[in-house]
Amino acid sequence: MDLVLEDGTGLTNSESYVDVDYVDAYFLKRGITEWAGLTNREQLIVRAMDYIENNYTYQGTKLISTQALQFPRLINGETVYPIAIKNALCELALKSNEDD
């Protein structure tokens, strides 16, 4: 199953900010090998997305009121889709393998 990725336009059907390839590259750059051995990586990304979407509030407003995810957002008239949210998702995906 392929995740529908948010492309920065405020998609109404996006499911994640990152896919398995993005998370693979993120951890490879950091020398963290634990992620590569996991067989349920896409499910872990989904769990991490659920956590991010349901447990945080953000400044500004959604770019489009019907978009599926919290980002991209309008903050002070500027469209914001920070890489930090993608990187946080990577970290939470790995963490979600350890516990709920």
MDAnalysis code that builds the backbone (N, CA, C; Angstrom):
import MDAnalysis as mda
import numpy as np

u = mda.Universe.empty(300, n_residues=100, atom_resindex=np.repeat(np.arange(100), 3), trajectory=True)
u.add_TopologyAttr("name", ["N", "CA", "C"] * 100)
u.add_TopologyAttr("resid", np.arange(1, 101))
u.add_TopologyAttr("resname", ["MET", "ASP", "LEU", "VAL", "LEU", "GLU", "ASP", "GLY", "THR", "GLY", "LEU", "THR", "ASN", "SER", "GLU", "SER", "TYR", "VAL", "ASP", "VAL", "ASP", "TYR", "VAL", "ASP", "ALA", "TYR", "PHE", "LEU", "LYS", "ARG", "GLY", "ILE", "THR", "GLU", "TRP", "ALA", "GLY", "LEU", "THR", "ASN", "ARG", "GLU", "GLN", "LEU", "ILE", "VAL", "ARG", "ALA", "MET", "ASP", "TYR", "ILE", "GLU", "ASN", "ASN", "TYR", "THR", "TYR", "GLN", "GLY", "THR", "LYS", "LEU", "ILE", "SER", "THR", "GLN", "ALA", "LEU", "GLN", "PHE", "PRO", "ARG", "LEU", "ILE", "ASN", "GLY", "GLU", "THR", "VAL", "TYR", "PRO", "ILE", "ALA", "ILE", "LYS", "ASN", "ALA", "LEU", "CYS", "GLU", "LEU", "ALA", "LEU", "LYS", "SER", "ASN", "GLU", "ASP", "ASP"])
u.atoms.positions = np.array([
    [0.846, -1.173, 0.000],
    [0.000, 0.000, 0.000],
    [0.895, 1.242, 0.000],
    [0.623, 2.157, -0.893],
    [1.381, 3.403, -0.948],
    [0.611, 4.504, -0.234],
    [1.310, 5.248, 0.589],
    [0.700, 6.374, 1.278],
    [0.482, 7.527, 0.304],
    [-0.610, 8.254, 0.479],
    [-0.846, 9.466, -0.292],
    [-0.137, 10.591, 0.458],
    [0.891, 11.159, -0.163],
    [1.721, 12.167, 0.486],
    [1.216, 13.575, 0.227],
    [1.254, 14.377, 1.270],
    [0.958, 15.802, 1.130],
    [2.071, 16.423, 0.302],
    [1.696, 17.141, -0.737],
    [2.690, 17.726, -1.629],
    [2.882, 19.230, -1.426],
    [2.255, 19.753, -0.367],
    [2.394, 21.176, -0.091],
    [1.269, 22.026, -0.647],
    [0.276, 21.378, -1.274],
    [-0.840, 22.121, -1.856],
    [-2.125, 22.004, -1.050],
    [-2.115, 21.216, 0.031],
    [-3.317, 21.051, 0.842],
    [-4.258, 20.005, 0.294],
    [-3.738, 18.845, -0.024],
    [-4.552, 17.770, -0.592],
    [-5.657, 17.327, 0.363],
    [-6.789, 16.973, -0.194],
    [-7.918, 16.521, 0.629],
    [-7.810, 15.047, 0.995],
    [-6.903, 14.308, 0.351],
    [-6.793, 12.872, 0.594],
    [-5.414, 12.433, 1.083],
    [-4.566, 13.364, 1.483],
    [-3.220, 12.980, 1.922],
    [-3.278, 12.249, 3.258],
    [-2.327, 11.332, 3.427],
    [-2.273, 10.501, 4.620],
    [-1.010, 10.712, 5.440],
    [-0.004, 11.309, 4.827],
    [1.276, 11.438, 5.513],
    [2.096, 12.553, 4.892],
    [3.061, 13.031, 5.668],
    [4.027, 14.010, 5.169],
    [5.235, 13.322, 4.549],
    [5.450, 12.059, 4.899],
    [6.614, 11.310, 4.412],
    [6.210, 9.890, 4.054],
    [7.048, 9.263, 3.237],
    [6.858, 7.851, 2.926],
    [8.038, 7.048, 3.469],
    [8.016, 5.760, 3.251],
    [9.070, 4.884, 3.772],
    [10.432, 5.294, 3.222],
    [10.500, 5.652, 1.953],
    [11.780, 6.052, 1.357],
    [12.371, 7.275, 2.063],
    [11.528, 8.235, 2.387],
    [11.996, 9.435, 3.084],
    [12.567, 9.060, 4.453],
    [11.836, 8.226, 5.186],
    [12.282, 7.837, 6.524],
    [13.554, 6.988, 6.431],
    [13.615, 6.105, 5.433],
    [14.831, 5.316, 5.212],
    [16.042, 6.244, 5.052],
    [15.921, 7.237, 4.197],
    [17.031, 8.166, 3.933],
    [17.365, 8.985, 5.174],
    [16.341, 9.405, 5.915],
    [16.537, 10.192, 7.136],
    [17.421, 9.428, 8.122],
    [17.100, 8.161, 8.375],
    [17.870, 7.383, 9.344],
    [19.217, 6.935, 8.785],
    [19.299, 6.673, 7.505],
    [20.575, 6.306, 6.896],
    [21.594, 7.428, 7.076],
    [21.165, 8.676, 6.848],
    [22.056, 9.825, 7.024],
    [22.558, 9.952, 8.453],
    [21.794, 9.454, 9.388],
    [22.130, 9.583, 10.808],
    [22.765, 8.324, 11.380],
    [22.941, 7.312, 10.537],
    [23.580, 6.075, 10.979],
    [22.733, 5.259, 11.934],
    [21.427, 5.446, 11.884],
    [20.515, 4.692, 12.747],
    [20.008, 3.510, 11.944],
    [20.446, 2.316, 12.314],
    [20.162, 1.114, 11.522],
    [18.923, 0.355, 11.976],
    [18.430, 0.659, 13.144],
    [17.271, -0.043, 13.696],
    [16.055, 0.004, 12.759],
    [15.827, 1.149, 12.128],
    [14.662, 1.337, 11.262],
    [14.659, 0.369, 10.088],
    [15.799, 0.171, 9.454],
    [15.890, -0.647, 8.237],
    [15.448, -2.092, 8.466],
    [15.598, -2.588, 9.672],
    [15.244, -3.967, 9.957],
    [13.779, -4.206, 10.275],
    [13.004, -3.147, 10.348],
    [11.592, -3.282, 10.695],
    [10.766, -3.656, 9.471],
    [9.814, -4.533, 9.653],
    [8.980, -4.984, 8.532],
    [7.658, -4.230, 8.439],
    [7.313, -3.476, 9.451],
    [6.024, -2.774, 9.495],
    [6.211, -1.259, 9.413],
    [7.150, -0.816, 8.601],
    [7.528, 0.600, 8.565],
    [6.380, 1.517, 8.137],
    [5.617, 1.128, 7.140],
    [4.520, 1.998, 6.708],
    [3.466, 2.140, 7.807],
    [3.177, 1.061, 8.506],
    [2.218, 1.129, 9.605],
    [2.725, 2.033, 10.721],
    [4.020, 2.009, 10.971],
    [4.602, 2.880, 11.994],
    [4.503, 4.344, 11.597],
    [4.654, 4.629, 10.320],
    [4.491, 5.997, 9.835],
    [3.050, 6.453, 10.048],
    [2.105, 5.586, 9.759],
    [0.686, 5.924, 9.946],
    [0.400, 6.194, 11.423],
    [0.930, 5.372, 12.294],
    [0.725, 5.588, 13.729],
    [1.321, 6.922, 14.175],
    [2.508, 7.228, 13.674],
    [3.153, 8.495, 14.024],
    [2.346, 9.672, 13.477],
    [1.822, 9.544, 12.261],
    [0.976, 10.602, 11.691],
    [-0.255, 10.823, 12.551],
    [-0.893, 9.743, 12.956],
    [-2.080, 9.860, 13.812],
    [-1.741, 10.635, 15.082],
    [-0.595, 10.338, 15.661],
    [-0.186, 11.015, 16.887],
    [0.025, 12.513, 16.639],
    [0.762, 12.848, 15.597],
    [1.036, 14.257, 15.283],
    [-0.254, 15.016, 14.994],
    [-1.135, 14.417, 14.255],
    [-2.373, 15.097, 13.868],
    [-3.340, 15.268, 15.038],
    [-3.297, 14.361, 15.997],
    [-4.287, 14.367, 17.077],
    [-3.809, 14.944, 18.402],
    [-2.521, 15.255, 18.522],
    [-2.004, 15.672, 19.819],
    [-1.353, 17.044, 19.854],
    [-1.344, 17.740, 18.750],
    [-0.707, 19.049, 18.712],
    [-1.635, 20.063, 18.054],
    [-1.452, 21.318, 18.432],
    [-2.121, 22.419, 17.746],
    [-1.039, 23.306, 17.149],
    [-1.383, 24.002, 16.090],
    [-0.392, 24.764, 15.348],
    [-0.866, 26.184, 15.115],
    [0.072, 27.072, 14.940],
    [-0.240, 28.459, 14.609],
    [-0.857, 28.528, 13.218],
    [-1.548, 29.619, 12.970],
    [-2.091, 29.863, 11.641],
    [-3.315, 29.018, 11.338],
    [-3.609, 28.926, 10.055],
    [-4.762, 28.158, 9.589],
    [-4.319, 27.234, 8.465],
    [-5.144, 26.235, 8.203],
    [-4.863, 25.359, 7.071],
    [-4.852, 26.183, 5.792],
    [-4.041, 25.767, 4.851],
    [-3.962, 26.435, 3.559],
    [-5.332, 26.405, 2.867],
    [-5.972, 25.261, 2.922],
    [-7.305, 25.049, 2.357],
    [-8.139, 24.369, 3.438],
    [-9.323, 24.846, 3.678],
    [-10.121, 24.334, 4.796],
    [-10.424, 22.842, 4.682],
    [-10.427, 22.298, 3.488],
    [-10.766, 20.884, 3.288],
    [-9.553, 19.953, 3.251],
    [-8.359, 20.494, 3.459],
    [-7.177, 19.624, 3.389],
    [-7.214, 18.600, 4.509],
    [-6.644, 17.441, 4.239],
    [-6.709, 16.314, 5.167],
    [-5.818, 16.477, 6.393],
    [-4.663, 17.092, 6.226],
    [-3.684, 17.186, 7.304],
    [-3.519, 18.631, 7.772],
    [-2.803, 18.807, 8.862],
    [-2.618, 20.136, 9.448],
    [-1.687, 21.043, 8.635],
    [-0.782, 20.460, 7.883],
    [0.134, 21.239, 7.044],
    [-0.108, 20.908, 5.593],
    [0.091, 21.910, 4.715],
    [0.653, 23.236, 4.909],
    [-0.315, 24.172, 5.624],
    [0.258, 25.229, 6.218],
    [-0.528, 26.214, 6.956],
    [-0.181, 27.617, 6.485],
    [-1.122, 28.511, 6.691],
    [-0.886, 29.928, 6.450],
    [-0.571, 30.589, 7.779],
    [0.603, 31.182, 7.857],
    [1.022, 31.900, 9.053],
    [1.510, 33.266, 8.607],
    [0.847, 34.305, 9.088],
    [1.173, 35.687, 8.693],
    [1.208, 35.856, 7.177],
    [0.251, 35.234, 6.499],
    [0.143, 35.360, 5.053],
    [1.125, 34.537, 4.252],
    [1.920, 33.732, 4.908],
    [2.938, 32.916, 4.237],
    [2.589, 31.438, 4.360],
    [2.749, 30.688, 3.285],
    [2.530, 29.242, 3.321],
    [3.714, 28.570, 3.998],
    [3.416, 27.771, 5.008],
    [4.454, 27.110, 5.796],
    [4.239, 25.596, 5.741],
    [5.295, 24.885, 5.372],
    [5.301, 23.419, 5.348],
    [6.712, 22.988, 5.750],
    [6.997, 23.054, 7.052],
    [8.380, 22.906, 7.521],
    [8.925, 21.480, 7.438],
    [10.194, 21.399, 7.110],
    [10.869, 20.104, 7.094],
    [10.910, 19.512, 8.504],
    [10.872, 20.358, 9.514],
    [10.904, 19.868, 10.895],
    [9.725, 18.949, 11.195],
    [8.571, 19.203, 10.594],
    [7.417, 18.336, 10.838],
    [7.652, 16.959, 10.200],
    [8.318, 16.943, 9.062],
    [8.650, 15.669, 8.413],
    [9.670, 14.893, 9.248],
    [10.676, 15.605, 9.750],
    [11.706, 14.945, 10.547],
    [11.154, 14.448, 11.879],
    [10.252, 15.214, 12.469],
    [9.603, 14.759, 13.705],
    [8.798, 13.494, 13.450],
    [8.162, 13.432, 12.302],
    [7.402, 12.238, 11.937],
    [8.319, 11.019, 11.845],
    [9.499, 11.202, 11.286],
    [10.475, 10.098, 11.212],
    [10.811, 9.588, 12.608],
    [11.136, 10.511, 13.500],
    [11.504, 10.126, 14.862],
    [10.354, 9.418, 15.574],
    [9.147, 9.943, 15.401],
    [7.990, 9.318, 16.052],
    [7.661, 7.958, 15.457],
    [7.911, 7.774, 14.164],
    [7.661, 6.476, 13.534],
    [8.540, 5.412, 14.186],
    [9.805, 5.721, 14.384],
    [10.702, 4.768, 15.044],
    [10.274, 4.553, 16.498],
    [9.954, 5.623, 17.173],
    [9.519, 5.536, 18.574],
    [8.236, 4.711, 18.700],
    [7.353, 4.808, 17.712],
    [6.077, 4.081, 17.809],
    [6.273, 2.573, 17.727],
    [7.432, 2.124, 17.288],
    [7.716, 0.692, 17.316],
    [8.020, 0.200, 18.720],
    [8.456, 1.114, 19.579],
    [8.854, 0.741, 20.937],
    [7.665, 0.619, 21.885],
    [6.684, 1.522, 21.715],
    [5.541, 1.521, 22.608],
    [4.424, 2.353, 22.017],
    [3.307, 2.406, 22.722],
    [2.181, 3.206, 22.255],
    [2.367, 4.643, 22.660],
])
